[in-house]
Amino acid sequence: MEERAFNLCREPWICVLDRDYRVKKLSLYEVLTQSSRYMALAGETETQNIAVLRLLLALLHTVFYRQDEEGNSIPLDDNEEALRRWKAIWELGEFPKRPIEDYLEKWEDRFWLFDPQFPFYQVPDITGTSNPAKKMNGALVESSNKIQLFPLRSGRKKEELDFDEAARWLVYLQAFDDTAAKDPSPKQCWPSCLGLVIVRAKSLFETLMLNMVLLKNGIEPWGEPKPSWERNEVKRDKRTEIAQPDNQPELLSMQCRRVLLHRKGDVVDSYVDAAGDYLEKENVFSEQMTLWTVQRKGKETERTVPKPHDPARQMWRDFASVCGIGGREPGVLVWVKTLKKERILGRDRLVALQIAGLIYGGMNCGVVDEFSDTLELHASLLEDLDRKWQDRVVDEVAYCEQLAKAVCYLALALYKAQEGDGKAGSAKQKQDEKKKQVEEQLYYRFDLPFRRWLRAIDPEGSLSQGKAHLDAWKETAADIAKAYGRELAEQTGPRAIVGRTVKEKIGSKELELHYSAGEALNSFLYQVKKIQNEHDK
């Protein structure tokens, strides 16, 4: 029987960033009671940070559902008490120690990384796929047949994990493990199915608070907390579909894998991995950290499911989904709006929204890469009840898309002026690749100016000043597009200056059309002006 070792309540294992931009490691107790002293979680990857954040939120929900800010055992059973309790903690500027101390002291035995009966987030004696420890390391991103060219670790440190590292990656594994061969073949981990979005703030305390959604849909309390570590027996059944939880701790601590770490002295050298719990994606509205989309089957049937992020798109390009325009809003943003409406958050409050996710290989086997993005804006923009400001931002995003299409058409015309018609085969592939590169470069140039423009929008400020600010983006975006278009024309060779005649089929007719750099640029500039004029209407 394996002896107990490494208690997560007392041992340092969670990485945080202090005010001097140094990374420190804290225990569960320290990170919760000292969160106001630190800027953010600072683990090896952003997805690991989100997995740890969800664990911390599961703890906070459990503690402050059962106890108030003074440690009194008062269940949170109505919306007025939920808002009062949240506000009281927010005004303290830190999480009160007594309720956290009481809870962790009571349940400390369930937070041993190694334990013969209740190893944290694990199942004793579980059978499944045996893996080397390095496969659990989400910062390594390599497989047995694809070795990382410049790994962050080498030698023995590449093959083993210290206990604190193993604890972080264990939490990550339960949220973002791939679906490579296991016993039996697993479903995707729940968080990896999501279009993850969280609210970031200037301190870890504020980040935790803004994501601690105490009211479902902003109007009613959740059910009794049921975190995974409070179960009387470890759950052993594999690949188990569960009902949608009615409380946050059960969802946030969901065990998507049945795992057991193998301890070798003072390191972890391997682990066993098997399929665990999963949720069907339809209408899981207890999830607060995702974008949503509506899928339609036939003429009448529809369902709302999580909307995964496109890693190639900047976050602001999905502003409509972030704000729930035409669909459902992320729960964390509904909560921020509720706090604004109740005047718990100030009118000039800025919030940062962060997305993150992983890019998996074929059939969701193996991790190829990770992506993350952050967008800062006024909280009042989320509370835009009649959507006049939100709709204008969506219009400006659409305006950027129109300009991007015009630039792509210019790139195609320049390609035809110097190389070919791009109708089929490798020529068509080359044309498509060029258009993709041009579009990505234009959005790269749009990116920082758009973020600055969006950040400066204050829906509660002067209406006339606000309108002038909104109108300013039209000229800025057009200038960026025109400058880039001129660069593309100037970069073409002598052949494009003279131009070429290309046979093209338009409708039922085959025509001979002449393409040159000058003609393409003039047509592009005319198109940009036309887009501007139509945008004014």
TIVO-199551 format. One record per residue (C-alpha): residue number from 1; residue in one letter; chain; x, y, z. Coordinates in nm, 4 decimals. Example, Ala and Ser with C-alpha at 12.3 -4.5 7.8 and 13.67 -1.06 7.14 Angstrom:
   pos   code   unit         c1         c2         c3
     1      a      A     1.2300    -0.4500     0.7800
     2      s      A     1.3670    -0.1060     0.7140
This chain:
   pos   code   unit         c1         c2         c3
     1      m      A     0.0000     0.0000     0.0000
     2      e      A     0.1460     0.3334    -0.1113
     3      e      A     0.2116     0.5865     0.1627
     4      r      A     0.0606     0.9300     0.1578
     5      a      A     0.2719     1.2039     0.0046
     6      f      A     0.2432     1.5650    -0.1138
     7      n      A    -0.0647     1.7347     0.0256
     8      l      A    -0.1930     1.9996    -0.2155
     9      c      A    -0.3379     2.2100     0.0662
    10      r      A     0.0045     2.2596     0.2276
    11      e      A     0.2712     2.1906    -0.0370
    12      p      A     0.3605     2.4627    -0.2930
    13      w      A     0.2592     2.3574    -0.6466
    14      i      A     0.0463     2.6332    -0.8055
    15      c      A     0.2520     2.8834    -1.0082
    16      v      A     0.1605     3.2516    -0.9726
    17      l      A     0.3057     3.5795    -1.0985
    18      d      A     0.3905     3.8399    -0.8351
    19      r      A     0.3952     4.2197    -0.8738
    20      d      A     0.7631     4.2102    -0.9706
    21      y      A     0.6878     3.9614    -1.2518
    22      r      A     0.8503     3.6715    -1.0706
    23      v      A     0.6960     3.3260    -1.0679
    24      k      A     0.6333     3.1707    -0.7264
    25      k      A     0.4775     2.8436    -0.6151
    26      l      A     0.1996     2.8370    -0.3567
    27      s      A    -0.0166     2.5770    -0.1849
    28      l      A    -0.3941     2.5695    -0.2289
    29      y      A    -0.4421     2.7494     0.1015
    30      e      A    -0.1836     3.0170     0.0161
    31      v      A    -0.3124     3.0853    -0.3347
    32      l      A    -0.6688     3.1371    -0.2116
    33      t      A    -0.5900     3.3503     0.0931
    34      q      A    -0.3107     3.5529    -0.0722
    35      s      A    -0.4564     3.5904    -0.4231
    36      s      A    -0.4779     3.9705    -0.3934
    37      r      A    -0.0946     3.9876    -0.3748
    38      y      A    -0.0463     3.8235    -0.7152
    39      m      A    -0.1244     3.9242    -1.0691
    40      a      A    -0.2217     3.5944    -1.2281
    41      l      A    -0.1662     3.2228    -1.2497
    42      a      A     0.1643     3.1515    -1.4231
    43      g      A     0.1856     2.7828    -1.5045
    44      e      A     0.3629     2.6312    -1.8032
    45      t      A     0.0722     2.6940    -2.0461
    46      e      A    -0.2437     2.9044    -2.0592
    47      t      A    -0.4630     2.5956    -2.0820
    48      q      A    -0.2994     2.4629    -1.7664
    49      n      A    -0.3755     2.7966    -1.5973
    50      i      A    -0.7422     2.7678    -1.6957
    51      a      A    -0.7596     2.4102    -1.5664
    52      v      A    -0.6140     2.5253    -1.2314
    53      l      A    -0.8477     2.8277    -1.2314
    54      r      A    -1.1483     2.5958    -1.2657
    55      l      A    -1.0231     2.3892    -0.9707
    56      l      A    -0.9846     2.7037    -0.7561
    57      l      A    -1.3326     2.8192    -0.8551
    58      a      A    -1.4767     2.4794    -0.7597
    59      l      A    -1.3267     2.5276    -0.4134
    60      l      A    -1.4489     2.8868    -0.3794
    61      h      A    -1.8010     2.8013    -0.4921
    62      t      A    -1.8141     2.5200    -0.2377
    63      v      A    -1.6796     2.7295     0.0493
    64      f      A    -1.8894     3.0408    -0.0063
    65      y      A    -2.2095     2.8540    -0.0878
    66      r      A    -2.1992     2.7033     0.2609
    67      q      A    -2.0426     2.9890     0.4587
    68      d      A    -2.0619     3.3653     0.4449
    69      e      A    -1.7627     3.5991     0.4482
    70      e      A    -1.7391     3.5764     0.8278
    71      g      A    -1.7365     3.1981     0.8369
    72      n      A    -2.0981     3.1567     0.9522
    73      s      A    -2.2672     2.8409     0.8215
    74      i      A    -2.5402     3.0020     0.6129
    75      p      A    -2.6350     2.8312     0.2834
    76      l      A    -2.6618     3.0548    -0.0185
    77      d      A    -3.0255     2.9995    -0.1111
    78      d      A    -3.1520     3.3253    -0.2654
    79      n      A    -3.0269     3.5788    -0.5164
    80      e      A    -3.0165     3.8716    -0.2737
    81      e      A    -2.7826     3.6837    -0.0397
    82      a      A    -2.5667     3.5738    -0.3347
    83      l      A    -2.5150     3.9347    -0.4461
    84      r      A    -2.4656     4.0575    -0.0881
    85      r      A    -2.2095     3.7869    -0.0157
    86      w      A    -2.0194     3.8465    -0.3405
    87      k      A    -2.0139     4.2217    -0.2795
    88      a      A    -1.8913     4.1771     0.0790
    89      i      A    -1.5956     3.9655    -0.0355
    90      w      A    -1.5206     4.2046    -0.3250
    91      e      A    -1.5082     4.5008    -0.0876
    92      l      A    -1.2764     4.3103     0.1478
    93      g      A    -1.0264     4.2975    -0.1390
    94      e      A    -0.9233     3.9418    -0.0499
    95      f      A    -1.0804     3.6088     0.0353
    96      p      A    -1.1528     3.5776     0.4086
    97      k      A    -0.9274     3.3188     0.5698
    98      r      A    -1.1604     3.1609     0.8224
    99      p      A    -1.4091     2.9940     0.5807
   100      i      A    -1.1207     2.8663     0.3640
   101      e      A    -0.9257     2.7393     0.6651
   102      d      A    -1.2341     2.5593     0.7996
   103      y      A    -1.3070     2.3908     0.4699
   104      l      A    -0.9518     2.2820     0.3828
   105      e      A    -0.8948     2.1563     0.7353
   106      k      A    -1.2093     1.9418     0.7110
   107      w      A    -1.1271     1.7986     0.3678
   108      e      A    -0.7458     1.7995     0.3758
   109      d      A    -0.7305     1.4180     0.3562
   110      r      A    -0.8823     1.4324     0.0078
   111      f      A    -0.5999     1.6484    -0.1284
   112      w      A    -0.3079     1.4055    -0.1090
   113      l      A    -0.1460     1.3558    -0.4494
   114      f      A    -0.0528     1.0036    -0.3371
   115      d      A    -0.2905     0.8157    -0.1091
   116      p      A    -0.3938     0.4486    -0.0928
   117      q      A    -0.7675     0.5287    -0.0831
   118      f      A    -0.8355     0.8809    -0.2163
   119      p      A    -0.5458     1.0077    -0.4323
   120      f      A    -0.6439     1.3521    -0.5601
   121      y      A    -0.8141     1.3468    -0.9056
   122      q      A    -0.7113     0.9791    -0.9401
   123      v      A    -0.8429     0.6223    -0.9051
   124      p      A    -0.6425     0.3635    -0.7078
   125      d      A    -0.5490     0.0463    -0.9001
   126      i      A    -0.7194     0.1648    -1.2190
   127      t      A    -0.6371    -0.0209    -1.5415
   128      g      A    -0.5916     0.1541    -1.8738
   129      t      A    -0.3262     0.2800    -2.1127
   130      s      A     0.0175     0.3125    -1.9567
   131      n      A     0.2040     0.6282    -2.0585
   132      p      A     0.5433     0.7808    -1.9764
   133      a      A     0.5252     1.0909    -1.7587
   134      k      A     0.6394     1.3140    -2.0444
   135      k      A     0.3103     1.2535    -2.2308
   136      m      A     0.1284     1.4265    -1.9446
   137      n      A     0.3546     1.7302    -1.9845
   138      g      A     0.1465     1.9666    -2.1986
   139      a      A     0.4438     2.1973    -2.2554
   140      l      A     0.6387     1.9246    -2.4348
   141      v      A     0.4019     1.8536    -2.7274
   142      e      A     0.5759     1.5541    -2.8787
   143      s      A     0.5041     1.1893    -2.9417
   144      s      A     0.7197     0.8807    -2.9829
   145      n      A     0.7329     0.9335    -3.3610
   146      k      A     0.7512     1.3134    -3.3613
   147      i      A     1.0245     1.4513    -3.1379
   148      q      A     1.0244     1.8206    -3.0519
   149      l      A     1.3140     1.9972    -3.2222
   150      f      A     1.3926     2.2430    -2.9433
   151      p      A     1.2442     2.0907    -2.6244
   152      l      A     1.2269     2.2910    -2.3020
   153      r      A     1.3518     1.9845    -2.1130
   154      s      A     1.6055     1.7150    -2.1906
   155      g      A     1.7600     1.4051    -2.0411
   156      r      A     1.6133     1.2716    -1.7196
   157      k      A     1.4057     1.5875    -1.6564
   158      k      A     1.2271     1.5188    -1.9825
   159      e      A     1.1181     1.1727    -1.8696
   160      e      A     1.0138     1.2540    -1.5117
   161      l      A     0.8013     1.5058    -1.3247
   162      d      A     0.8525     1.6425    -0.9767
   163      f      A     0.5473     1.6124    -0.7532
   164      d      A     0.4473     1.9789    -0.7916
   165      e      A     0.4714     1.9532    -1.1725
   166      a      A     0.2785     1.6271    -1.1716
   167      a      A     0.0000     1.7922    -0.9688
   168      r      A    -0.0339     2.0791    -1.2195
   169      w      A    -0.0332     1.8478    -1.5196
   170      l      A    -0.2775     1.6099    -1.3533
   171      v      A    -0.5305     1.8938    -1.3227
   172      y      A    -0.4578     1.9864    -1.6856
   173      l      A    -0.4998     1.6235    -1.7965
   174      q      A    -0.8515     1.6058    -1.6533
   175      a      A    -0.9450     1.9078    -1.8643
   176      f      A    -0.7478     1.8797    -2.1887
   177      d      A    -0.6255     1.5229    -2.2384
   178      d      A    -0.6424     1.4003    -2.5990
   179      t      A    -0.8415     1.0970    -2.7190
   180      a      A    -0.5502     0.8737    -2.8167
   181      a      A    -0.5961     0.5009    -2.7512
   182      k      A    -0.7166     0.4380    -2.3979
   183      d      A    -0.9284     0.1793    -2.2205
   184      p      A    -1.1949     0.2210    -2.3575
   185      s      A    -1.1743     0.4913    -2.6281
   186      p      A    -1.2695     0.8164    -2.4492
   187      k      A    -1.4785     1.1181    -2.5373
   188      q      A    -1.3174     1.4620    -2.5449
   189      c      A    -1.2550     1.6186    -2.2057
   190      w      A    -1.5346     1.8663    -2.1375
   191      p      A    -1.3258     2.1888    -2.1246
   192      s      A    -1.1526     2.0945    -2.4519
   193      c      A    -1.4970     2.0953    -2.6232
   194      l      A    -1.5598     2.4578    -2.5271
   195      g      A    -1.4944     2.7966    -2.6789
   196      l      A    -1.3295     2.8875    -2.3512
   197      v      A    -1.3616     3.2461    -2.2340
   198      i      A    -1.2735     3.3876    -1.8926
   199      v      A    -1.2688     3.7365    -1.7418
   200      r      A    -0.9230     3.8625    -1.6493
   201      a      A    -0.8483     4.1465    -1.4060
   202      k      A    -0.5481     4.3238    -1.2516
   203      s      A    -0.5061     4.0686    -0.9714
   204      l      A    -0.5647     3.6970    -0.9272
   205      f      A    -0.8214     3.7776    -0.6569
   206      e      A    -1.0269     3.9900    -0.8952
   207      t      A    -0.9952     3.7317    -1.1733
   208      l      A    -1.1257     3.4594    -0.9424
   209      m      A    -1.4067     3.6823    -0.8200
   210      l      A    -1.5236     3.7907    -1.1650
   211      n      A    -1.5394     3.4255    -1.2764
   212      m      A    -1.7124     3.3099    -0.9550
   213      v      A    -2.0665     3.3179    -1.0924
   214      l      A    -2.2910     3.2825    -0.7883
   215      l      A    -2.6225     3.3063    -0.9769
   216      k      A    -2.7425     3.0901    -1.2654
   217      n      A    -2.8384     3.3177    -1.5570
   218      g      A    -2.7838     3.6067    -1.3146
   219      i      A    -3.1165     3.5385    -1.1370
   220      e      A    -3.1172     3.2214    -0.9231
   221      p      A    -2.8737     3.0277    -0.6998
   222      w      A    -2.7070     2.7031    -0.8009
   223      g      A    -2.7737     2.3686    -0.6343
   224      e      A    -2.5838     2.2214    -0.3379
   225      p      A    -2.2093     2.1938    -0.4211
   226      k      A    -2.0891     1.8434    -0.5087
   227      p      A    -1.7148     1.8645    -0.5826
   228      s      A    -1.5554     1.5385    -0.6960
   229      w      A    -1.3253     1.5104    -0.3927
   230      e      A    -1.6217     1.4948    -0.1491
   231      r      A    -1.7563     1.1650    -0.2865
   232      n      A    -1.7670     0.8818    -0.0332
   233      e      A    -1.6247     0.6427    -0.2909
   234      v      A    -1.3855     0.6963    -0.5785
   235      k      A    -1.5688     0.6703    -0.9101
   236      r      A    -1.4258     0.3770    -1.1085
   237      d      A    -1.6702     0.3244    -1.3981
   238      k      A    -1.5123     0.4092    -1.7328
   239      r      A    -1.6562     0.6193    -2.0150
   240      t      A    -1.9596     0.7295    -1.8176
   241      e      A    -2.2133     0.9799    -1.9471
   242      i      A    -2.3310     1.2025    -1.6621
   243      a      A    -2.6324     1.4291    -1.6271
   244      q      A    -2.5772     1.8038    -1.6515
   245      p      A    -2.4701     1.9216    -1.3031
   246      d      A    -2.6948     2.1731    -1.1286
   247      n      A    -2.3995     2.3167    -0.9356
   248      q      A    -2.0662     2.4684    -1.0332
   249      p      A    -1.8202     2.2592    -0.8227
   250      e      A    -1.9404     1.9313    -0.9751
   251      l      A    -1.8928     2.0651    -1.3285
   252      l      A    -1.5644     2.2449    -1.2600
   253      s      A    -1.4078     1.9384    -1.0938
   254      m      A    -1.5444     1.6880    -1.3460
   255      q      A    -1.3229     1.3791    -1.3829
   256      c      A    -1.2993     1.3301    -1.7591
   257      r      A    -1.0287     1.0651    -1.7174
   258      r      A    -0.9582     0.7817    -1.4757
   259      v      A    -0.5921     0.8382    -1.3911
   260      l      A    -0.3287     0.6953    -1.1610
   261      l      A     0.0203     0.8429    -1.1253
   262      h      A     0.3134     0.6077    -1.0772
   263      r      A     0.5559     0.7282    -0.8126
   264      k      A     0.9238     0.6388    -0.8369
   265      g      A     1.1035     0.7769    -0.5323
   266      d      A     1.0499     1.1525    -0.5326
   267      v      A     0.9354     1.1804    -0.8975
   268      v      A     0.6539     1.0609    -1.1233
   269      d      A     0.7827     0.8522    -1.4136
   270      s      A     0.4568     0.7231    -1.5665
   271      y      A     0.0798     0.7123    -1.5298
   272      v      A    -0.2217     0.5032    -1.6255
   273      d      A    -0.4984     0.6735    -1.8227
   274      a      A    -0.8534     0.5564    -1.9005
   275      a      A    -1.1813     0.7094    -2.0202
   276      g      A    -1.3856     0.8887    -1.7552
   277      d      A    -1.6975     1.1053    -1.7328
   278      y      A    -1.8391     1.2979    -2.0262
   279      l      A    -2.1314     1.5247    -2.1120
   280      e      A    -2.3331     1.5477    -2.4294
   281      k      A    -2.2819     1.8988    -2.5661
   282      e      A    -2.6456     2.0011    -2.6124
   283      n      A    -2.7837     2.2829    -2.3909
   284      v      A    -2.5313     2.2412    -2.1071
   285      f      A    -2.6114     2.5868    -1.9704
   286      s      A    -2.4512     2.5207    -1.6336
   287      e      A    -2.1206     2.5831    -1.8158
   288      q      A    -2.0265     2.9476    -1.7650
   289      m      A    -1.6976     2.9707    -1.9584
   290      t      A    -1.7847     2.9182    -2.3231
   291      l      A    -1.9122     3.0848    -2.6378
   292      w      A    -2.2284     2.9271    -2.7802
   293      t      A    -2.3730     2.8599    -3.1226
   294      v      A    -2.7087     2.7306    -3.2435
   295      q      A    -2.7087     2.4195    -3.4607
   296      r      A    -3.0176     2.3454    -3.6659
   297      k      A    -3.1378     2.0048    -3.7828
   298      g      A    -3.4101     2.0291    -4.0403
   299      k      A    -3.6549     2.3186    -4.0350
   300      e      A    -3.7615     2.3156    -3.6702
   301      t      A    -3.5123     2.1276    -3.4525
   302      e      A    -3.2288     2.3294    -3.3059
   303      r      A    -2.9852     2.2934    -3.0188
   304      t      A    -2.7367     2.5235    -2.8499
   305      v      A    -2.3842     2.3852    -2.8224
   306      p      A    -2.0406     2.5247    -2.7278
   307      k      A    -1.8687     2.7137    -3.0091
   308      p      A    -1.4967     2.6227    -3.0284
   309      h      A    -1.2564     2.8989    -3.1272
   310      d      A    -1.0917     2.9269    -3.4661
   311      p      A    -0.7226     2.9618    -3.3674
   312      a      A    -0.6537     3.1592    -3.6860
   313      r      A    -0.8971     3.4393    -3.5916
   314      q      A    -0.8282     3.7280    -3.3566
   315      m      A    -1.0764     3.7407    -3.0704
   316      w      A    -1.2280     4.0742    -3.1747
   317      r      A    -1.3389     3.9209    -3.5048
   318      d      A    -1.5824     3.7062    -3.3020
   319      f      A    -1.7176     4.0015    -3.1043
   320      a      A    -2.0766     3.9074    -3.1923
   321      s      A    -2.0372     3.5610    -3.0381
   322      v      A    -1.8626     3.7035    -2.7318
   323      c      A    -2.1598     3.9329    -2.6678
   324      g      A    -2.4140     3.6624    -2.7494
   325      i      A    -2.5604     3.8563    -3.0440
   326      g      A    -2.7921     3.6190    -3.2257
   327      g      A    -2.7433     3.3529    -2.9596
   328      r      A    -2.6551     3.2876    -2.5972
   329      e      A    -2.4004     3.4880    -2.3972
   330      p      A    -2.1183     3.3256    -2.1978
   331      g      A    -2.2238     3.2952    -1.8338
   332      v      A    -1.9208     3.4846    -1.7026
   333      l      A    -2.0230     3.7875    -1.9109
   334      v      A    -2.3843     3.7660    -1.7933
   335      w      A    -2.2432     3.7751    -1.4410
   336      v      A    -2.0331     4.0853    -1.5111
   337      k      A    -2.3428     4.2526    -1.6564
   338      t      A    -2.5397     4.1576    -1.3445
   339      l      A    -2.2727     4.3113    -1.1209
   340      k      A    -2.2781     4.6276    -1.3317
   341      k      A    -2.6563     4.6450    -1.3190
   342      e      A    -2.6520     4.6101    -0.9405
   343      r      A    -2.3830     4.8844    -0.9254
   344      i      A    -2.1381     4.6507    -0.7544
   345      l      A    -1.8849     4.7177    -1.0311
   346      g      A    -1.8051     5.0799    -1.1153
   347      r      A    -1.9149     5.2437    -1.4412
   348      d      A    -1.5587     5.2989    -1.5604
   349      r      A    -1.4557     4.9376    -1.5020
   350      l      A    -1.2330     4.7845    -1.7719
   351      v      A    -1.2356     4.4073    -1.8118
   352      a      A    -1.0124     4.1796    -2.0150
   353      l      A    -1.1672     3.8758    -2.1816
   354      q      A    -0.9338     3.5859    -2.2518
   355      i      A    -0.9830     3.2882    -2.4788
   356      a      A    -0.7610     2.9805    -2.4946
   357      g      A    -0.7589     2.6347    -2.6431
   358      l      A    -0.5589     2.3532    -2.7938
   359      i      A    -0.5140     2.2364    -3.1512
   360      y      A    -0.5305     1.8574    -3.1601
   361      g      A    -0.4122     1.6203    -3.4290
   362      g      A    -0.6371     1.3988    -3.6405
   363      m      A    -0.9238     1.2356    -3.4456
   364      n      A    -0.8226     1.4592    -3.1499
   365      c      A    -0.5132     1.2437    -3.0940
   366      g      A    -0.2077     1.4326    -2.9749
   367      v      A    -0.1672     1.8048    -2.9138
   368      v      A    -0.0256     2.0071    -3.2040
   369      d      A    -0.0293     2.3575    -3.0541
   370      e      A    -0.1935     2.5954    -2.8080
   371      f      A    -0.3501     2.9351    -2.8720
   372      s      A    -0.4652     3.2236    -2.6542
   373      d      A    -0.5892     3.5789    -2.7026
   374      t      A    -0.7086     3.8647    -2.4809
   375      l      A    -0.9433     4.1542    -2.5490
   376      e      A    -0.9815     4.4543    -2.3179
   377      l      A    -1.2972     4.6659    -2.3161
   378      h      A    -1.5325     4.8656    -2.0923
   379      a      A    -1.7654     4.6475    -1.8876
   380      s      A    -2.0424     4.8897    -1.9896
   381      l      A    -2.0088     4.7678    -2.3475
   382      l      A    -2.1226     4.4239    -2.2282
   383      e      A    -2.4204     4.5864    -2.0521
   384      d      A    -2.5352     4.7594    -2.3705
   385      l      A    -2.9032     4.6699    -2.3258
   386      d      A    -3.0348     4.8061    -2.6555
   387      r      A    -2.7178     4.6869    -2.8370
   388      k      A    -2.6685     5.0180    -3.0215
   389      w      A    -2.2966     5.0157    -2.9384
   390      q      A    -2.2492     4.6416    -2.9757
   391      d      A    -2.4214     4.6410    -3.3146
   392      r      A    -2.1919     4.9201    -3.4324
   393      v      A    -1.8839     4.7238    -3.3288
   394      v      A    -2.0200     4.4210    -3.5162
   395      d      A    -2.0696     4.6472    -3.8202
   396      e      A    -1.7071     4.7594    -3.7992
   397      v      A    -1.5904     4.3970    -3.7857
   398      a      A    -1.7974     4.3291    -4.0995
   399      y      A    -1.6410     4.6400    -4.2562
   400      c      A    -1.2967     4.4900    -4.1951
   401      e      A    -1.4109     4.1683    -4.3607
   402      q      A    -1.5196     4.3620    -4.6702
   403      l      A    -1.1832     4.5370    -4.6894
   404      a      A    -1.0087     4.2006    -4.6492
   405      k      A    -1.2052     4.0605    -4.9446
   406      a      A    -1.1025     4.3613    -5.1543
   407      v      A    -0.7347     4.3081    -5.0671
   408      c      A    -0.7632     3.9369    -5.1500
   409      y      A    -0.9171     4.0245    -5.4881
   410      l      A    -0.6258     4.2639    -5.5483
   411      a      A    -0.3781     3.9863    -5.4653
   412      l      A    -0.5547     3.7556    -5.7131
   413      a      A    -0.5453     4.0197    -5.9847
   414      l      A    -0.1724     4.0797    -5.9247
   415      y      A    -0.1140     3.7035    -5.9374
   416      k      A    -0.2896     3.6851    -6.2734
   417      a      A    -0.0891     3.9836    -6.3980
   418      q      A     0.2400     3.8024    -6.3496
   419      e      A     0.1876     3.4250    -6.3278
   420      g      A    -0.1320     3.2459    -6.4301
   421      d      A    -0.5073     3.2133    -6.4155
   422      g      A    -0.5164     2.9966    -6.1013
   423      k      A    -0.7925     2.7768    -6.2388
   424      a      A    -0.6851     2.4333    -6.1228
   425      g      A    -0.4166     2.2091    -5.9805
   426      s      A    -0.1086     2.3549    -5.8194
   427      a      A    -0.1825     2.7004    -5.9623
   428      k      A    -0.5160     2.7096    -5.7797
   429      q      A    -0.3500     2.5907    -5.4583
   430      k      A    -0.0810     2.8565    -5.4904
   431      q      A    -0.3453     3.1231    -5.5467
   432      d      A    -0.5426     3.0158    -5.2388
   433      e      A    -0.2289     3.0146    -5.0238
   434      k      A    -0.1414     3.3659    -5.1425
   435      k      A    -0.4914     3.4939    -5.0604
   436      k      A    -0.4712     3.3387    -4.7146
   437      q      A    -0.1319     3.4999    -4.6474
   438      v      A    -0.2582     3.8388    -4.7647
   439      e      A    -0.5710     3.8180    -4.5487
   440      e      A    -0.3713     3.7177    -4.2395
   441      q      A    -0.1278     4.0042    -4.2952
   442      l      A    -0.4076     4.2604    -4.3301
   443      y      A    -0.5757     4.1415    -4.0101
   444      y      A    -0.2378     4.1565    -3.8379
   445      r      A    -0.2197     4.5238    -3.9370
   446      f      A    -0.5786     4.5845    -3.8276
   447      d      A    -0.5243     4.4085    -3.4952
   448      l      A    -0.3582     4.6583    -3.2610
   449      p      A    -0.5425     4.9682    -3.3912
   450      f      A    -0.8775     4.7884    -3.3615
   451      r      A    -0.8019     4.6763    -3.0066
   452      r      A    -0.7114     5.0345    -2.9074
   453      w      A    -1.0259     5.1659    -3.0750
   454      l      A    -1.2470     4.9074    -2.9018
   455      r      A    -1.0873     4.9672    -2.5615
   456      a      A    -1.1631     5.3397    -2.5863
   457      i      A    -1.5371     5.2924    -2.6432
   458      d      A    -1.7261     5.4058    -2.3328
   459      p      A    -2.1028     5.3574    -2.3818
   460      e      A    -2.1713     5.5651    -2.0693
   461      g      A    -1.9731     5.8630    -2.1969
   462      s      A    -2.0848     6.1466    -2.4241
   463      l      A    -2.2970     6.0214    -2.7140
   464      s      A    -2.1520     6.2748    -2.9612
   465      q      A    -1.7943     6.1932    -2.8639
   466      g      A    -1.8751     5.8238    -2.8792
   467      k      A    -2.0166     5.8536    -3.2308
   468      a      A    -1.7108     6.0460    -3.3474
   469      h      A    -1.4898     5.7735    -3.2043
   470      l      A    -1.6916     5.5018    -3.3773
   471      d      A    -1.6733     5.6862    -3.7098
   472      a      A    -1.2975     5.7271    -3.6778
   473      w      A    -1.2366     5.3571    -3.7342
   474      k      A    -1.3760     5.3765    -4.0875
   475      e      A    -1.0923     5.6042    -4.2005
   476      t      A    -0.8261     5.4196    -4.0027
   477      a      A    -0.9191     5.0798    -4.1490
   478      a      A    -0.9412     5.2147    -4.5040
   479      d      A    -0.5997     5.3802    -4.4735
   480      i      A    -0.4460     5.0559    -4.3470
   481      a      A    -0.6006     4.8563    -4.6328
   482      k      A    -0.4958     5.1086    -4.9003
   483      a      A    -0.1385     5.1252    -4.7706
   484      y      A    -0.1119     4.7472    -4.7760
   485      g      A    -0.2651     4.7307    -5.1233
   486      r      A    -0.0046     4.9752    -5.2572
   487      e      A     0.2707     4.7648    -5.0994
   488      l      A     0.1432     4.4530    -5.2748
   489      a      A     0.1353     4.6346    -5.6098
   490      e      A     0.4866     4.7719    -5.5604
   491      q      A     0.6229     4.4279    -5.4758
   492      t      A     0.5221     4.2768    -5.8112
   493      g      A     0.7820     4.2260    -6.0795
   494      p      A     0.8229     4.3968    -6.4212
   495      r      A     0.5931     4.1433    -6.5861
   496      a      A     0.2995     4.2579    -6.3720
   497      i      A     0.3624     4.6211    -6.4627
   498      v      A     0.3218     4.5425    -6.8333
   499      g      A     0.0468     4.2929    -6.7571
   500      r      A    -0.0985     3.9832    -6.9218
   501      t      A    -0.4117     3.8846    -7.1084
   502      v      A    -0.5919     3.5920    -6.9481
   503      k      A    -0.8806     3.3875    -7.0879
   504      e      A    -1.1611     3.3574    -6.8342
   505      k      A    -1.5078     3.2096    -6.8448
   506      i      A    -1.7667     3.4504    -6.7064
   507      g      A    -2.1112     3.3027    -6.7069
   508      s      A    -2.1573     3.1258    -7.0409
   509      k      A    -1.8975     3.3380    -7.2215
   510      e      A    -1.5216     3.3018    -7.2437
   511      l      A    -1.3530     3.6418    -7.2443
   512      e      A    -0.9981     3.7724    -7.2779
   513      l      A    -0.9226     4.0041    -6.9852
   514      h      A    -0.6109     4.2105    -6.9323
   515      y      A    -0.4486     4.2288    -6.5879
   516      s      A    -0.1687     4.4632    -6.4801
   517      a      A    -0.0442     4.6013    -6.1490
   518      g      A    -0.1669     4.9524    -6.2281
   519      e      A    -0.5137     4.8385    -6.3364
   520      a      A    -0.5468     4.6086    -6.0338
   521      l      A    -0.4455     4.8823    -5.7897
   522      n      A    -0.6833     5.1396    -5.9410
   523      s      A    -0.9681     4.8902    -5.9267
   524      f      A    -0.8811     4.8109    -5.5648
   525      l      A    -0.8753     5.1764    -5.4573
   526      y      A    -1.2118     5.2297    -5.6269
   527      q      A    -1.3510     4.9254    -5.4449
   528      v      A    -1.2271     5.0545    -5.1068
   529      k      A    -1.3966     5.3898    -5.1681
   530      k      A    -1.7184     5.2102    -5.2614
   531      i      A    -1.7056     5.0038    -4.9406
   532      q      A    -1.6552     5.3232    -4.7387
   533      n      A    -1.9540     5.4932    -4.9020
   534      e      A    -2.1801     5.1927    -4.8495
   535      h      A    -2.0676     5.1733    -4.4878
   536      d      A    -2.1835     5.5331    -4.4328
   537      k      A    -2.5404     5.4516    -4.5306
